[in-house]
Amino acid sequence: MVGARPVSGAGRGAALVLAGKRDGVVDPLAAEAGVTHKCLVGVGGRAMLLHPLAALVAAPEVARIYISIDDPAALDAVPQIAKWRAEGRVVIVAARPNLVDSVVAAADLSGFPLLVTTADNVLLTPAVVAEFGRAARAARADVAVAFATRASVLAAHPDGQRRFYRFRCGSYSNCNLYRLGDERALAAAETFRSGGQFAKHPLRIVGAFGVLNLLRFRFGIGTLAAAFGRFSRRFGLRMTPVVIADGAAAIDVDNPRTLRVAEQVLAAR
């Protein structure tokens, strides 16, 4: 894109919620619920997307929220989103054909810093947003990625996650929460231009991160911090992992099991 992207002021940033779907792919949860998009599946009595949106609306650090979705009209039937749009808190952006272009399109409007999460991150809370932002700012991170320890995830729910990244310092799960500090951070997003899924684009990922870096990350050689130190050198950016205290932040809704888990955690709150 030509020209500098805006930077949010007054210490507040924007947030982006990725709510689109891949062309030609019907999400099983959406099909079961009889809705067009996974983000509209009911979780705890309301549309999935409303859970992370409510957390972001309540977070003082977030000035405005952008929703990226391939069919903006799909959200017309959600009254709460219409209310937030009328108040200027929420803006809907048409998703692009791939993940990185969707992030870039939103960043052109939102400026930086930009918090990025997904519509299925239903257990996100304002406290997690605040904790993540403080740590990322303290580290002066160009890119920050949220993780939770295995112990904290299982404390939130014993069936919350079944896969963890193992390191010498412990095991962690990704929280689907990222912070891009400025425009340079978009260079890291270029890795995922063709879709963003490690398993489906291994050569692209290897080319970006380097085979030795990926092997170390995949097999937990060294510590989590050391892995991100190597990624930082590879990209020429300060890339920082942030370990969140609340393990529920790592439980997103991907299938019937995690839908049930999320509803149980929400009910307990």
N, C-alpha and C positions, 0 to 999 in steps of 0.2 A: 504494500500500500504506500502511496505517496504522502509525505508530510508526517509530522510528529503527531502522535496520539495524545489526547488530553490527559492530564494528571489530576486526580481528585484532590480537593483541598481540605483544609480544616482537620487534617488527621483522619478523615473518613474516606473509605473506599467504596467500590461497587462490588456486587456479587453477581455471578453468572450461574444459573441452574440449567444444566443440560437435560432436556426433556424430550428430545426427538427419538426417532426410530430409524433403523436402517431400511433402505428401500427394499421392498419385496419380502421383508421379514416380519412375520406375525409373532409377537411375544406370547408365549403360552399363558402367562398370567392374564394378559389383556384378552386373549381369546376366551379363556375360562370365565372372565367377568363380563364379556360381551361389550367391551369398549375398544376404541380404535388404538389407544396408546397405553402403554404400561403405566405412565404417569397418572392416568385417570382411574387406575384400579383402586378400589376401596381398601383403606388400611385404618382400622380402628374407627370406622364410621365416616371417614371422609376421604376424598381423593388423595392418593399418595403424594402428589406434588405439593399439596397444601402443608404438609408437615415441615419439610425444609424451608418452605417459603415463610411460614409463621415464625420459625426460629430466626431467620434472617431479618424479617421485618422488626422483630423485637430486639435485635442486636444494635446497640448504639453505634458500633463501628461501621455499620453498613448504611450508606446514604441512599442507594438505589439498587434495585434488583432487576436483572435482565433474565428473561426466560428464553432459551433457544429451543425452538420446536419446528419441525418440518411443516406442520399444518397449523398455523396460529388460530384458525377458526375452530380447531378442536377444543380450545379453552373457553369458547364463548359460553358454554353451558355451566361454567363454574362461577357462581355469583361473587364469591369472596375475591377471586382474581380480578373481576371487573371493578370491585370496590377499590382494591389497592391500585389498580391502573388509574382510576379517576382521581385518587389522592396523589398520584405522581410517584408512588413508591415502587411500582412494578412496570416494566416495559417489556413487551414481547418482541423478539427478534426472530425472523425466519431463519431456520437452520440451513446450513450449506450442505453440499453433498458429502463432506467428510468432516471429521472431528475438528481438525486444526483450523479449517476455514470458518467453522462455526464460532470457534473461540476468537479468531481474528476479527470477524464481523462484529461480534459483541464488544470487543476491546476498542474498535474504532469509535463506538458510541460511549462506552463506559469510562474509559481512561484507566489509570492505575493509581494505587494497587488494585488488583482484581482477584477476588476470592472465587474459586471455581469449585462447584460440587455437582451432584447428580440428583435427579428427581427421586431416586429410590433411597436417598440418604435420610430416611424418615425419623431417625433417632437423633438427628442433629439438634443441638440446643444453643441458645445465646451464650451460655457459659463456655461451651466448646469453641464457639466462634471467637470469643474474647481471649481465651487461653491461647489459641492458635495464633491469633494476630499479634499478641504481646511477644510470644516467643519468636515469631518470624521477624518482627521489627527489631527485637533485641539482637538477633543474629545478623541483621542487615542482609537478609536473604534476598537474592534475585528471584529464586524459586524456593518455596517451602512446600513440603509434603507431610501430611499428618499420618501418624501411625499410632497404634495402641498395642500394649504388651499382651501377650497371650493370657497372662494371669488376670489382667483387668477385663479382657473380653469375656473370659469364662466366668468371671465374677458377675458381670452384667447379665449373662445367661449361659448356662452350661452347654447349650447347643447353638450358641451365637455364631461361631465360625468353626470350620473344620480344617482350614488350610492356613498356614502361617509361614512367613519368611523366617528362617532360622539363621541366627548369627552367633558369634562367640559371646556376645553380650546378652543374648536372650532371643526369644521368638516374638515376632510382631505381625500385625495385620494392618493393611492399608485402610485408611478411613474415607477414601474418596473425597478428600478435601485438600485443595491446592491453593497456593497464593502466588500470583505473578507480581513481582515488585515493580517492574517497569517494562518498557517495550522490548528490551533485550531478552527478557524471559521467553518471548515467543519463539526464539531460536530453538529452545528445548522442545516446544510443542511440534515443531516441524517433523520430529521423529514419527509422529502419529498421523501424518497427512493421509495415508491410505487406509485409515480405519481405527488405529489405536489398539489393536488386539495383539498381544505378544505372540500368541500361538499361531495366528494367521499370517503374520508378516515378520518371520524371524530374521531374514536377511536384512531388512530395513533396520530392525532394532539393533542387530549386531553391528551394522555399519555406523550407526549413530553412537552407540555406547562403547563399542569395542568388545571383542570376544572375551578377553581376559576380565574386563570389568563385569560382564554379564555372568561369566562362570563364577566369579567371586560372590556376586550378589545371589545367584541362584542357589549356590551350595553353602552360603553362609560363612565364607572364609573371611575372617576378620570381624569387625564390628559394623553396626549400621552406620555410625558416623563416618567410619573410614570409607565405606562404600560410597557415601555421598561426597566425600572428599575427592575420590577418584572421578565421580561423575562431574564434579565442579571443574576439575582440571580438563576433562574431556571437552566440555562445552564452553569453558572460559567464563563461567558464571558461578556465583556463590549459591550452591544448591544445598538446602538444609533439611534434614528430617526433624520433625517436631513430634515428640511422644506425648499424646493426650492422656490425661488421667482417667477420663471416663471411657471404659472399654466399649460401651454401647455405641460409641461413635463409629466403630468398625463393623457394625452389623447393618448391612443394607438388605433390601428386599429383592432377591433374585429368583425365588422359587417358592412353592407352597410352604416348605419348612421354614424359611427365613421370614416369610409373611406371618406365619403363626408366632414365631419368636418375637418379631417386632411388635405385634399386637399385645403379647404378654408383657413386654417391657413397658409399652405405653400405658397399659392398664395399671401396672404397678406404680407408675408415676402419679 
